[in-house]
Amino acid sequence: MFRLLFIDDSKLDHIILDKLIAGIKDFNPVLHSYDGEEALKSFSDNPANHPDVIFLDIRMPRFDGWDFLEGFVDLQSALPVKPLLYVFSSSIDPTDKERALSYDFVTGFFSKPVSRPVLEQVLAACIERTR
């Protein structure tokens, strides 16, 4: 079982993820956060109990995905195992993808909404990582 944290301010995107992931029992539990700052704080509060995978939206009000990534720079080095971190965005600006992938701990960049093939690809990466 792989713990997945979904950080996105869109309730609709959370619903879409829940519907798509319902048939994939390997992702359990699925944790939801609507705020990047809250999610970052949860890592600081309990670094040993972190997710295996993070899906992060970059466009959120107040504390966005970029803020989360900047805060995660120092935090991730203290984690016993670094989570696979995927950035999701509705942005079509290629510089957003470039910027996200410039962080060495970002595993990939996908367009929103999350799709079943992407979930299967991420699951394969999780399984491969445990071998």
N, C-alpha and C positions, 0 to 999 in steps of 0.2 A: 504494500500500500504506500502511496506517495501523497504527502500533504501538499496541497496547492493553495496558494494565497492569490486572490484576484483583487487588484487595487484599481478601482475605476469609479468615477463619480456618477456614471450612468446606470440607473436601476435597470433599464432595458438590457444593457449589455450583461449585467449580472443574471438576469432571467434567461437570456440566450445561452450563456455558459452553462447554467444549471440544466437546461433542457438538453443540450448537446452532451454533457458529461454524465447524464443519468445512466446511460448504458455502459459507461466505462468504470467498472468497479475498482480499478487500480488507483484512481484518484479518490482518496478518502482519508481525512475529511477535506472538503473544499471550504476554505475560509474566505470570508468576504470583508473587504474594507472599502469604504467610499471616500477615504481621505488618505493621502500619502503620508502626512505627518503622523497620523494615528498609527498607521502601519509601521512606520520607522520606529516609533516609540515602543511598539510591541517587541521589536527586535532588541532594543536596549534593555527593556524590562526583563526579558527572558531569552537570552541568546541561545541557550541549549534546546529550547523548544521552538525551533524555527521550521518553516516549510521547506520541502524539497524543491519546489518550483514556485516562482513568482511570475504572474502576468501583470504587467504594469502599463497603465494608460499614461501618456505623457501630457495630455491636455486636460487639466483639471483646475477648478478655481482655487484660489488662495495658495495652496501648497501642491504644486503639480509634480508630474513624474520627473522633471529635471531636478527639482528640489530633492525629491526622494533619492535619485541617483547620486547627487552630491553628498547627501547625508550618509548614504550607504557606502561611500568610498572608504571611510575610516572604519565603519562598523563591520563590514564584511570580513575584514582581516581577523576579527576576534571570534568569528563563527567557527565551530569545529569542522563543519562541512559547508562549503559555499553552495547556496541554492542555484539551480538553473534559473536565470532571470531573462524573461522575454518581454520586450517592449511591444505594446500594441498601440496602433494609432490610426486615426482616420485621415491623418495628414498625407498629402501627396507630394510634399516638399522633400526632395531627395536629401537635403541637408539635415533634416530631422533623423533620417535613417543613419546617415553618416555620423552625426553627433552621438546618437544612442550607441552605435557599435564602437565608438571610440573608447568607451568604458570597457576595460578588459574583462570585467565580470558579467557583461551583458552577452547572453548566449545567442540571441537572435532578435529580429525585428519583423513583425507581421502587421498586415493591414487588419483593421477592425471590420466587422465583428469577428470573433473567434469562430473558426470553422472545424468541422469534424476531422478533415485531413490534418489540420494543424495540431489538434489534440492528439491524434494518432502518432504524429511525428514527435511531439514532445514526450509522449509515453515511451516511444522507442528509445529516445535519448535517456530517459530515466532508467529504463531497464538496462541499457548498455552501460550506464554509469555504475550499476551495481555489480557488474561482472568483473 
